[in-house]
């Protein structure tokens, strides 16, 4: 609470203007010192809850052979906030995608770390997962985003083709 006779210093985050006709103007600016988790893949921003996979963001792993293939992508976590960011264990759903390298447990303001997810399909066809990054980020905990890949093998189509932004996916099969 600020009263009419209270002194306001330049570092208090508040300002006072001269009253006119018994109206007083008070502006208050809050200095928030919180951590903020940001994720990139392929150098591009991945937003919290992102379900739109793409090769540009490394969230689409493409076609990988079921019998002998594994593809790994590395993602970067940055603390864009003003205080330390604490990270928990990064997890994925299902068995086709595995976190093979965990990020650092704590990031100071402005610092970054990486984690790696490998895709090793257990069956043919479209395979998906959700990555979950627990942290002390108040509005993005856990931070989640989706990954997808295609398990290729005998009798399965060779790849998927998604028309960007339409949600339409078609299967492309190569004829012998």
ROLO-423262 format. One record per residue (C-alpha): x, y, z; residue number from 1. Coordinates in steps of 0.5 Angstrom, whole numbers, plus 2048, in hexadecimal, padded with zeros to 3 digits. Example, Ala and Ser with C-alpha at 12.3 -4.5 7.8 and 13.67 -1.06 7.14 Angstrom:
# ROLO-423262
<site X="819" Y="7F7" Z="810" nr="1"/>
<site X="81B" Y="7FE" Z="80E" nr="2"/>
This chain:
# ROLO-423262
<site X="800" Y="800" Z="800" nr="1"/>
<site X="803" Y="807" Z="7FE" nr="2"/>
<site X="800" Y="80D" Z="802" nr="3"/>
<site X="7FF" Y="814" Z="7FF" nr="4"/>
<site X="805" Y="816" Z="804" nr="5"/>
<site X="80A" Y="810" Z="802" nr="6"/>
<site X="810" Y="811" Z="7FF" nr="7"/>
<site X="812" Y="80D" Z="7F9" nr="8"/>
<site X="819" Y="80B" Z="7F7" nr="9"/>
<site X="81B" Y="80A" Z="7F0" nr="10"/>
<site X="81D" Y="803" Z="7F1" nr="11"/>
<site X="816" Y="801" Z="7F4" nr="12"/>
<site X="813" Y="7FF" Z="7EE" nr="13"/>
<site X="80D" Y="805" Z="7EF" nr="14"/>
<site X="80D" Y="80C" Z="7EC" nr="15"/>
<site X="808" Y="812" Z="7EF" nr="16"/>
<site X="805" Y="817" Z="7EB" nr="17"/>
<site X="803" Y="81E" Z="7ED" nr="18"/>
<site X="7FB" Y="81E" Z="7EF" nr="19"/>
<site X="7F6" Y="822" Z="7EB" nr="20"/>
<site X="7EF" Y="823" Z="7EE" nr="21"/>
<site X="7F0" Y="81E" Z="7F3" nr="22"/>
<site X="7F2" Y="818" Z="7EF" nr="23"/>
<site X="7F8" Y="815" Z="7F0" nr="24"/>
<site X="7FC" Y="811" Z="7EB" nr="25"/>
<site X="800" Y="80B" Z="7EE" nr="26"/>
<site X="804" Y="806" Z="7E9" nr="27"/>
<site X="807" Y="800" Z="7EC" nr="28"/>
<site X="80C" Y="7FB" Z="7E8" nr="29"/>
<site X="80D" Y="7F4" Z="7EB" nr="30"/>
<site X="814" Y="7F2" Z="7EA" nr="31"/>
<site X="813" Y="7EA" Z="7EA" nr="32"/>
<site X="819" Y="7E6" Z="7EB" nr="33"/>
<site X="817" Y="7DF" Z="7E8" nr="34"/>
<site X="81A" Y="7D9" Z="7E4" nr="35"/>
<site X="818" Y="7D8" Z="7DD" nr="36"/>
<site X="819" Y="7D2" Z="7D9" nr="37"/>
<site X="81A" Y="7D2" Z="7D1" nr="38"/>
<site X="81B" Y="7CD" Z="7CC" nr="39"/>
<site X="81E" Y="7CC" Z="7C5" nr="40"/>
<site X="81F" Y="7C7" Z="7C0" nr="41"/>
<site X="823" Y="7C8" Z="7BA" nr="42"/>
<site X="824" Y="7CF" Z="7BC" nr="43"/>
<site X="81C" Y="7D0" Z="7BC" nr="44"/>
<site X="818" Y="7D2" Z="7C2" nr="45"/>
<site X="813" Y="7CC" Z="7C4" nr="46"/>
<site X="80D" Y="7CF" Z="7C8" nr="47"/>
<site X="80A" Y="7CC" Z="7CF" nr="48"/>
<site X="805" Y="7C7" Z="7CC" nr="49"/>
<site X="807" Y="7C7" Z="7C5" nr="50"/>
<site X="804" Y="7C1" Z="7C1" nr="51"/>
<site X="806" Y="7C3" Z="7BA" nr="52"/>
<site X="80C" Y="7BF" Z="7B9" nr="53"/>
<site X="811" Y="7C1" Z="7B4" nr="54"/>
<site X="818" Y="7BF" Z="7B1" nr="55"/>
<site X="81A" Y="7C7" Z="7B2" nr="56"/>
<site X="819" Y="7C6" Z="7B9" nr="57"/>
<site X="81C" Y="7BF" Z="7BA" nr="58"/>
<site X="815" Y="7BD" Z="7BC" nr="59"/>
<site X="814" Y="7B8" Z="7B6" nr="60"/>
<site X="819" Y="7B3" Z="7B6" nr="61"/>
<site X="817" Y="7B0" Z="7AF" nr="62"/>
<site X="817" Y="7A9" Z="7AD" nr="63"/>
<site X="81C" Y="7A4" Z="7B1" nr="64"/>
<site X="81C" Y="79D" Z="7B0" nr="65"/>
<site X="819" Y="799" Z="7B5" nr="66"/>
<site X="81E" Y="793" Z="7B5" nr="67"/>
<site X="825" Y="797" Z="7B5" nr="68"/>
<site X="824" Y="79F" Z="7B5" nr="69"/>
<site X="824" Y="7A4" Z="7BB" nr="70"/>
<site X="824" Y="7AB" Z="7BA" nr="71"/>
<site X="826" Y="7B0" Z="7BF" nr="72"/>
<site X="824" Y="7B8" Z="7C0" nr="73"/>
<site X="827" Y="7BD" Z="7C5" nr="74"/>
<site X="823" Y="7C2" Z="7C8" nr="75"/>
<site X="825" Y="7C8" Z="7CC" nr="76"/>
<site X="822" Y="7CB" Z="7D2" nr="77"/>
<site X="823" Y="7D2" Z="7D4" nr="78"/>
<site X="822" Y="7D6" Z="7DA" nr="79"/>
<site X="81F" Y="7DD" Z="7D8" nr="80"/>
<site X="81D" Y="7DF" Z="7DE" nr="81"/>
<site X="821" Y="7E3" Z="7E4" nr="82"/>
<site X="822" Y="7DD" Z="7E9" nr="83"/>
<site X="824" Y="7D6" Z="7E9" nr="84"/>
<site X="820" Y="7D1" Z="7E5" nr="85"/>
<site X="820" Y="7CA" Z="7E9" nr="86"/>
<site X="81E" Y="7C4" Z="7E4" nr="87"/>
<site X="81C" Y="7BD" Z="7E5" nr="88"/>
<site X="81D" Y="7B7" Z="7E1" nr="89"/>
<site X="81A" Y="7B8" Z="7DA" nr="90"/>
<site X="816" Y="7B2" Z="7D8" nr="91"/>
<site X="812" Y="7B0" Z="7D2" nr="92"/>
<site X="80C" Y="7AB" Z="7D1" nr="93"/>
<site X="80C" Y="7A5" Z="7CE" nr="94"/>
<site X="812" Y="7A0" Z="7CC" nr="95"/>
<site X="814" Y="7A3" Z="7C5" nr="96"/>
<site X="817" Y="7A9" Z="7C8" nr="97"/>
<site X="81C" Y="7A9" Z="7CD" nr="98"/>
<site X="820" Y="7AF" Z="7D1" nr="99"/>
<site X="827" Y="7AD" Z="7D0" nr="100"/>
<site X="82B" Y="7B3" Z="7D3" nr="101"/>
<site X="828" Y="7B7" Z="7D9" nr="102"/>
<site X="828" Y="7BF" Z="7DA" nr="103"/>
<site X="82C" Y="7C2" Z="7DF" nr="104"/>
<site X="828" Y="7C2" Z="7E6" nr="105"/>
<site X="829" Y="7CA" Z="7E7" nr="106"/>
<site X="829" Y="7D0" Z="7E2" nr="107"/>
<site X="82B" Y="7D7" Z="7E4" nr="108"/>
<site X="828" Y="7DD" Z="7E1" nr="109"/>
<site X="82A" Y="7DD" Z="7D9" nr="110"/>
<site X="82D" Y="7D6" Z="7DA" nr="111"/>
<site X="82B" Y="7D0" Z="7D5" nr="112"/>
<site X="82C" Y="7C8" Z="7D5" nr="113"/>
<site X="82A" Y="7C3" Z="7D0" nr="114"/>
<site X="827" Y="7BC" Z="7D0" nr="115"/>
<site X="826" Y="7B7" Z="7CB" nr="116"/>
<site X="821" Y="7B2" Z="7C9" nr="117"/>
<site X="822" Y="7AC" Z="7C5" nr="118"/>
<site X="81C" Y="7A9" Z="7C0" nr="119"/>
<site X="81D" Y="7A1" Z="7BF" nr="120"/>
<site X="816" Y="79F" Z="7BD" nr="121"/>
<site X="813" Y="799" Z="7BF" nr="122"/>
<site X="80E" Y="798" Z="7BA" nr="123"/>
<site X="80D" Y="79A" Z="7B3" nr="124"/>
<site X="808" Y="7A0" Z="7B2" nr="125"/>
<site X="807" Y="7A7" Z="7B5" nr="126"/>
<site X="80B" Y="7A7" Z="7BC" nr="127"/>
<site X="809" Y="7AD" Z="7C1" nr="128"/>
<site X="80B" Y="7B0" Z="7C8" nr="129"/>
<site X="80B" Y="7B6" Z="7CC" nr="130"/>
<site X="811" Y="7B8" Z="7D0" nr="131"/>
<site X="810" Y="7BB" Z="7D7" nr="132"/>
<site X="815" Y="7C0" Z="7DA" nr="133"/>
<site X="813" Y="7C1" Z="7E2" nr="134"/>
<site X="816" Y="7C7" Z="7E4" nr="135"/>
<site X="815" Y="7CD" Z="7E9" nr="136"/>
<site X="812" Y="7D1" Z="7E3" nr="137"/>
<site X="80C" Y="7D4" Z="7E6" nr="138"/>
<site X="807" Y="7D4" Z="7E0" nr="139"/>
<site X="80B" Y="7CE" Z="7DC" nr="140"/>
<site X="80B" Y="7C8" Z="7E1" nr="141"/>
<site X="80C" Y="7C4" Z="7DE" nr="142"/>
<site X="80E" Y="7C6" Z="7D7" nr="143"/>
<site X="80C" Y="7C2" Z="7D2" nr="144"/>
<site X="80C" Y="7C1" Z="7CA" nr="145"/>
<site X="80B" Y="7BB" Z="7C5" nr="146"/>
<site X="810" Y="7B7" Z="7C1" nr="147"/>
<site X="80E" Y="7B2" Z="7BB" nr="148"/>
<site X="812" Y="7AD" Z="7B7" nr="149"/>
<site X="810" Y="7A8" Z="7B2" nr="150"/>
<site X="812" Y="7A0" Z="7B3" nr="151"/>
<site X="814" Y="79E" Z="7AC" nr="152"/>
<site X="814" Y="796" Z="7AB" nr="153"/>
<site X="812" Y="791" Z="7A6" nr="154"/>
<site X="80B" Y="792" Z="7A4" nr="155"/>
<site X="80A" Y="799" Z="7A7" nr="156"/>
<site X="80A" Y="79F" Z="7A3" nr="157"/>
<site X="810" Y="7A3" Z="7A2" nr="158"/>
<site X="80F" Y="7A9" Z="7A5" nr="159"/>
<site X="809" Y="7AE" Z="7A7" nr="160"/>
<site X="808" Y="7B5" Z="7A4" nr="161"/>
<site X="805" Y="7BA" Z="7A8" nr="162"/>
<site X="802" Y="7C1" Z="7A4" nr="163"/>
<site X="805" Y="7C6" Z="7A9" nr="164"/>
<site X="7FF" Y="7CA" Z="7AD" nr="165"/>
<site X="7FA" Y="7C5" Z="7AA" nr="166"/>
<site X="7FA" Y="7BF" Z="7AF" nr="167"/>
<site X="7F9" Y="7BB" Z="7A9" nr="168"/>
<site X="7FE" Y="7B5" Z="7A9" nr="169"/>
<site X="7FF" Y="7B0" Z="7A3" nr="170"/>
<site X="803" Y="7AA" Z="7A3" nr="171"/>
<site X="807" Y="7A9" Z="79D" nr="172"/>
<site X="809" Y="7A2" Z="79B" nr="173"/>
<site X="80E" Y="7A0" Z="796" nr="174"/>
<site X="80C" Y="79B" Z="791" nr="175"/>
<site X="811" Y="795" Z="78F" nr="176"/>
